[in-house]
């Protein structure tokens, strides 16, 4: 079976962006390998930051964390005075979401990439959750059934 090995992340300053991700998420310090500055985000996956002067299309990177890890990362967001949002469109500033009866929040890295931390995978709370993920109700409205998440 194939497993993602690395993701190249374009940035204005590879070192600064890599340090930001490692510091915010509590990952091991970045390692330079040639023109990449690499952060191990899981045992098998690295984010390989690469500096560029070209336009950067902002990307979205979501991390599934425990409730305790959420508290630690969110505390770092607050300590740094970073802007944060409860939604990916950045319309609900200064709040977290409770989708799927977990917690989630979005914040940006120095190059404008959107980082998200969530304590429950999308849709995992089902329709019985107190805070139903709107993606589930959208799926029912559009397709008439719930997606098979198993």
N, C-alpha and C positions, 0 to 999 in steps of 0.2 A: 504494500500500500504506500502511496506517495504521501509525504508529509512536507508541509511548508518548511523550508530551511532558512530563508532570509527574505527580508523585504528592504529594498533600497528606499530610503527616505531623503528626498532632496531638501536642502535647507540653505539658509543664508550663511550660517556658520555651523558646520558639522559638529565641531567640538562643543559649542554652546548648547545646541539642540540635544545632543546625546547626553550631556551632563544633566540637562533639565529633565529629560525623561527618566534617567537613572535616579536622580535625586527625588523626583516627585513620587515615583512608583516604588522606590526602595530596592531597585535592582543593583547588581554589582556595578562598580565603576566601569565606564566605557573603555574599550581597548582599541588602539589605532592599528589598522592593518592596511598598509598602502595608503590609498586616498580615501579609505573608509574609516569612520569612527563607529565601532560596533557596540551595541548594547544587547546583552542576552536577555530576552523577555520570557523565555521558557527554556527547558532543557534542550530542545531541538531547534529553537528559532532565535535568530538575531534580527534586530533592526540595524541596517547598515547605513548610517548617515553619510551623505555626500554633499559637499558645498557646491553651490552653483550661483552664477550671476543671472541666469535665465529666470523668466517668470516661473513661479512655483504654483502649481494647482494644489490648493489645500486638500489634504486627505483626512480621512476619519479613521481613528484607531481606537477600538473599544477593548477594555480589559475587564474580565470577570474577576471580581475580588470577593473575599469574605467580608462579613459585616465588620470585623475588627480591622481588616486592611482598609476598608472604606473610610473608617474613622481616622486612620493615620494619614491616608492620602488627602482626604478632605481637609484635615487640620493643616497640612502643608499648603493647600490652595489658599486657605484663610490667612495663614502666617505670611505668605508672600503678597497678600492683597490682590490676588488674581481675580479677574472677572470670571464668573461662572454662571451657568444656565441650567435649567431643568429640562431643556428641550434642544434638539439639534438645529433648530432654526434660530436659536438665540433670541427668542421672544420673551422668555420667562426668566429674566435676569435675577440673580441673587437668591435663587431657590434650587432645591434638589427635587427630583421626582420620586414617586413611590410605586412606580409601575411594577406589576406582577407581585405586589406586596414586598418588594425589596426597596433598594435605594439606587438612584443614578444621578450623575451630574456630568456636565460637559465643561471643559476649559481648553484654552489654546496654548500651544507651545510657541517658542520665540519666532518660528517661521510661519505661524498661522495655521498649522495643522491642528485639527480638533481631536482632543483626547477625551475619552469617555470612560468612566468607571461605573460598573453596575454590579449589584450583588445577586441578581437573578437573571438568567438568560431571557431574552425576549419571548414572550408568550408562555413562559413556564408556569405562571400563576393560573392560566386558563381563565375561563369565564366565571369561575367561582371566586376569583380573587376580589378582595375589597377594592383594589385599584387595578382594574382590568386594563391590560395594555391595549391602546386604541388600534394597534395594528391587527389585533384579533377581530375586533368588531368591523374594521374595514374589510378584512378578508371575507367575513360572512356577508357583508353588504354587497361586495363586488362579485364574489364567487358562490355565495349561498351555503358554503360549508367552511368548517375550520380546517386549517392545514394539518397534515399529519406530522407532528414534531418528534415522533419516536424514531 
